[in-house]
Amino acid sequence: MRIQLRDEKRVFQGTATEVVQQMQVTAIFAAHLSLPDYIDWCVGNAKRLLELDVKVTGDSVEERCASLIAELVRTGFADEL
């Protein structure tokens, strides 16, 4: 998978989990979070800052990463390349 976040030139690629991990590395204020906490942080920021209704589902970290990416694409915040 390859995605590009809206208004960014960076392209993230790999599995959904790898993409979310790459995104986290670029998030200065979230580098200290665990991956599950980072996913929740993204959902909260999408709602607060961008007024996007992002709903992440899944039980495992892998499922939640895939759900986050799918929601970012669905809402137009990311483009799948």
C-alpha positions, 0 to 999 in steps of 0.5 A, spaced: 500 500 500 502 507 498 498 513 501 499 520 501 496 525 506 493 531 504 497 537 503 503 533 504 509 531 499 511 525 503 509 518 501 508 512 506 508 505 503 508 498 506 503 494 510 497 498 513 501 497 520 508 499 517 504 506 514 501 508 520 508 507 524 511 511 518 506 516 520 507 516 527 515 517 526 513 524 522 508 526 528 513 530 533 508 530 539 506 523 538 513 519 538 512 517 545 506 514 544 504 506 543 502 504 536 495 503 539 495 510 543 497 513 536 491 511 532 487 514 538 491 520 537 489 520 530 482 519 531 482 525 536 485 530 532 481 528 526 475 530 529 478 536 533 482 539 528 479 537 521 472 535 523 473 529 520 468 523 523 474 517 523 471 511 526 477 506 527 475 498 528 478 492 529 481 488 535 488 487 533 493 493 532 494 490 525 486 491 524 486 498 527 491 500 522 488 498 516 481 501 519 485 508 520 488 508 513 481 506 510 478 511 514 483 517 512 482 515 504 475 515 505 474 522 508 479 524 503 485 526 508 489 521 504 490 519 497 491 511 495 497 511 490 
